[in-house]
Each structure stands twice: as structure tokens, then as C-alpha cells.
Amino acid sequence: MKTLLSFVGFAILLVSCQPKDSFDKATIEQEVRAMLKAYDDSVRANGLIGEFGFLDESDEFYWVPPGYKYAINYDSAAAVLRKTAPRLSYVDNQWDTLRVQALSRNYASFSGVVSSMLVTTTNDTIRMKLSETGLAVKRKTGWKLLSGQTNITK
């Protein structure tokens, strides 16, 4: 009986020592996957301008676009998107592989390979594979892209 009471006491102690900041990793990972799908759908429907609803506009934002050797801030990324958008009539990005990992209630990392097809306004089609890694942050308006890097792999 004493052993049983000790075990019950130990079990209660373990449960009460659980971190108060526990979070549902699966739900967060599902939400970030849904955001990335919505991001791709928005770009397909609206071109590169469709990215704006998914980029975090805070001072913490940075991205290393394909071909860049350094990170750029939100204003620079926005300028690149606005400059490039009129040159493309269609953009289709599809995740070949995607790994999402919840880091906390408000942060998740993601990485994967994207098949990208761009159609220029002169009807040239460009196909490439992109390797993408990044960090998503949960804001009051939903999940946003906070930082990351995109590389052309082939």
C-alpha cells in the first residue's frame, strides 16, 4: 500500500511539474502548413504581389532571396517584389517536400523543396527547384513569414 501511495504521489508530482507553456505542436504545424498553402495560392492568383499578405512587416523580418549573398529587410524585399512582379504573367510554386516544426506557441520553422514555374510577360517559361528554409511567426492577424532563405537548386 505504501508503494502504491508513493507511486501515486510521484505521478501527481510529475503532472504538476509540466511546463505551463506547453503547446499543441501538431495544431501549430498544421496552421503553418495551411498558411504556406494559402501563400502559394495567393501568388498563383495574384502574382508576386500576392506575397504581401504573408510577410511580417516588423523590423525583425529578413529574407535572403535567390541569388542574394545577404539578407534584406522588409522594405527591400517589398521593392524587389514590386519591381519583379510586372515582368511575370504567372507564378506557380508547389512544395515537393515540406517539413514544419513548431518551436513554441508563436514560432515554427519550415524547410523544403519547391517546384517553381514562372511565365514571363514575353511568354518564356522558367522552371526551377528551390530550397527554402524559414521561420514563421504568429501575429494577431495570423501566421506570417518572419525570416528565411530561398536558393535555386536546379
C-alpha positions as CSV (number, residue, x, y, z in Angstrom):
1,M,0.0,0.0,0.0
2,K,2.8,2.4,0.9
3,T,4.4,1.7,-2.5
4,L,1.1,2.4,-4.3
5,L,0.8,5.7,-2.4
6,S,4.4,6.7,-3.2
7,F,3.7,5.9,-6.9
8,V,0.5,8.0,-7.0
9,G,2.3,10.9,-5.2
10,F,5.2,10.7,-7.7
11,A,2.7,10.7,-10.6
12,I,0.9,13.7,-9.3
13,L,4.3,15.5,-8.8
14,L,5.2,14.7,-12.5
15,V,1.9,16.1,-13.8
16,S,2.1,19.2,-11.7
17,C,5.7,19.9,-12.9
18,Q,4.7,20.0,-16.6
19,P,5.7,23.3,-18.2
20,K,3.0,25.9,-18.1
21,D,3.9,27.0,-21.6
22,S,3.1,23.6,-23.2
23,F,1.5,23.9,-26.7
24,D,-0.1,21.6,-29.3
25,K,2.7,21.1,-31.8
26,A,0.5,19.3,-34.3
27,T,-2.0,22.1,-34.4
28,I,0.7,24.7,-34.9
29,E,2.4,22.7,-37.6
30,Q,-1.0,22.2,-39.4
31,E,-1.7,26.0,-39.2
32,V,1.7,26.9,-40.7
33,R,1.3,24.3,-43.5
34,A,-2.1,25.9,-44.2
35,M,-0.5,29.4,-44.2
36,L,2.1,28.2,-46.7
37,K,-0.6,26.7,-48.9
38,A,-2.6,29.9,-48.8
39,Y,0.6,31.9,-49.6
40,D,1.2,29.7,-52.7
41,D,-2.5,30.0,-53.7
42,S,-2.3,33.8,-53.3
43,V,0.8,34.0,-55.5
44,R,-0.8,31.8,-58.2
45,A,-3.9,34.1,-58.2
46,N,-2.2,37.5,-57.8
47,G,1.4,37.0,-58.9
48,L,4.3,38.1,-56.7
49,I,2.1,40.9,-55.2
50,G,0.2,38.0,-53.6
51,E,3.1,37.6,-51.2
52,F,2.4,40.8,-49.3
53,G,-0.4,39.4,-47.1
54,F,2.0,36.8,-45.7
55,L,5.2,38.7,-45.0
56,D,5.7,40.0,-41.4
57,E,6.2,43.8,-41.6
58,S,8.1,44.0,-38.4
59,D,11.7,45.2,-38.0
60,E,12.7,41.6,-37.3
61,F,11.8,40.5,-40.9
62,Y,14.6,39.5,-43.2
63,W,14.9,37.2,-46.2
64,V,17.8,36.0,-48.4
65,P,16.2,35.8,-51.9
66,P,17.6,33.6,-54.7
67,G,20.9,34.9,-56.0
68,Y,21.5,37.2,-53.0
69,K,24.5,36.7,-50.7
70,Y,23.0,38.7,-47.8
71,A,19.7,39.2,-46.1
72,I,17.4,42.1,-46.9
73,N,14.7,43.7,-44.7
74,Y,11.0,44.0,-45.4
75,D,11.3,47.3,-47.3
76,S,14.0,45.9,-49.6
77,A,12.0,42.7,-50.2
78,A,8.9,44.7,-51.0
79,A,10.8,46.8,-53.5
80,V,12.2,43.6,-55.2
81,L,8.7,42.1,-55.4
82,R,7.2,45.3,-56.8
83,K,10.0,45.6,-59.4
84,T,9.8,41.9,-60.5
85,A,6.0,41.4,-60.4
86,P,5.2,43.3,-63.7
87,R,7.7,41.0,-65.6
88,L,5.8,37.8,-64.7
89,S,2.4,36.9,-66.0
90,Y,2.1,33.7,-63.9
91,V,3.8,32.1,-60.9
92,D,3.2,28.5,-59.7
93,N,5.0,27.2,-56.7
94,Q,4.3,23.7,-55.3
95,W,6.0,22.1,-52.3
96,D,7.7,18.8,-53.2
97,T,8.7,18.3,-49.7
98,L,7.9,20.3,-46.6
99,R,8.9,19.9,-43.0
100,V,7.3,22.2,-40.4
101,Q,8.4,22.1,-36.7
102,A,6.6,24.0,-34.0
103,L,9.1,25.8,-31.8
104,S,6.7,27.5,-29.4
105,R,3.1,28.8,-29.4
106,N,4.2,31.6,-31.7
107,Y,7.1,30.4,-33.8
108,A,7.7,27.5,-36.2
109,S,10.5,26.6,-38.6
110,F,9.9,25.2,-42.0
111,S,12.1,23.8,-44.8
112,G,11.6,22.0,-48.0
113,V,11.9,21.9,-51.8
114,V,9.6,23.9,-54.0
115,S,9.0,23.3,-57.8
116,S,8.6,26.7,-59.3
117,M,7.3,27.6,-62.7
118,L,7.4,31.3,-63.9
119,V,5.9,32.6,-67.1
120,T,7.2,35.9,-68.2
121,T,5.2,38.6,-70.0
122,T,7.1,37.6,-73.1
123,N,5.7,34.0,-72.7
124,D,9.0,32.5,-71.7
125,T,8.6,29.6,-69.2
126,I,11.2,29.2,-66.5
127,R,11.1,26.0,-64.3
128,M,13.4,25.6,-61.3
129,K,13.7,23.8,-58.0
130,L,14.0,26.0,-54.9
131,S,15.4,25.0,-51.5
132,E,13.6,27.1,-48.9
133,T,14.1,27.4,-45.1
134,G,12.4,29.9,-42.9
135,L,10.8,30.9,-39.6
136,A,7.1,31.7,-39.3
137,V,5.7,33.9,-36.5
138,K,2.1,34.0,-35.2
139,R,0.7,37.6,-35.1
140,K,-2.8,38.8,-34.3
141,T,-3.6,38.6,-38.0
142,G,-2.3,35.0,-38.3
143,W,0.9,33.3,-39.3
144,K,3.5,35.3,-41.2
145,L,6.9,34.7,-42.8
146,L,9.4,36.2,-40.4
147,S,12.8,35.2,-41.9
148,G,14.4,32.8,-44.2
149,Q,16.3,32.0,-47.3
150,T,15.5,30.7,-50.8
151,N,18.1,29.1,-53.0
152,I,17.8,27.9,-56.6
153,T,19.0,24.2,-56.6
154,K,18.4,23.4,-60.3
